[in-house]
Amino acid sequence: MKTKTEMLPEYDFSKGVRGKYAEAYHKGVNVIKLDDDVSSVFSDAKSVNEALRTMIKLIAQNRPNLGMN
């Protein structure tokens, strides 16, 4: 197993744009680390958000003051 971090010749950043996402990042980034067992079921952000919205709706049925904006 290779443990040394290095740039490989096939990496090409010649068309990269420095700071492309910097403004969006400074406006606010919300990154959440999913545990392995959860990420094995929810493979992308869309599926996680759909599941959470469903859970919010179910909770809101019992707690009227909790609502989705």
N, C-alpha and C positions, 0 to 999 in steps of 0.2 A: 504494500500500500504506500502510495506517495503522500508524504506529509508536508513536504516543502511547498510553500505557496510561491508561484512564479507565473509570469506572463508567458504564454505559449505562442509560438510563431503564428498559429492560425487565428489568434485574436486580432481583430481589425477594428480599431476605434477611430479610423481616419475620418469617418463621416459622423462621428458622435457630436452632440451638442452639449457643451458644458453648461450646467445649471438649468437644463430644460424644465425640470420639475421643481426647481427651488422655490418659486413663488407659491405654488400650490402647497408645498410642504410647509412653508411658513404660515400659511393660512390655517393649517391644522391637519394633522395626520393622526388617524386613529388605527393603529396596528394592534391586532390581537393575536397572540400565539395560541393556536389550538393544540390540545394534547393529541398525541398520536392516534388514540382510539377514536377521537372525534373527527380528526381530519381524514381518517380512513373512510368515514361515512359521508362527510361533506367535503367534496373535493374542490369546491370553488366558492367565491364570495356570494354568488347568486343563491346557491342552495342554502348556505348558512343564513343569509338574510331572509329568505322565504320561511325557513324553519322558525327563526326568531320572531318574525311578524305573526306567524300562526300562534306561537306561544303568547305573544302580547295580546292578541285578540281573545284568546281563551282566558287569560288572567283578567282582562278588562270586563269580561262578562260577569265576573264576581266582584270586581272593584271598579265601579263606574267612574271614579275620579282618575283612573289610569286610562289615558286615551292616546291614540296615535295622532300625530300631527300631519 
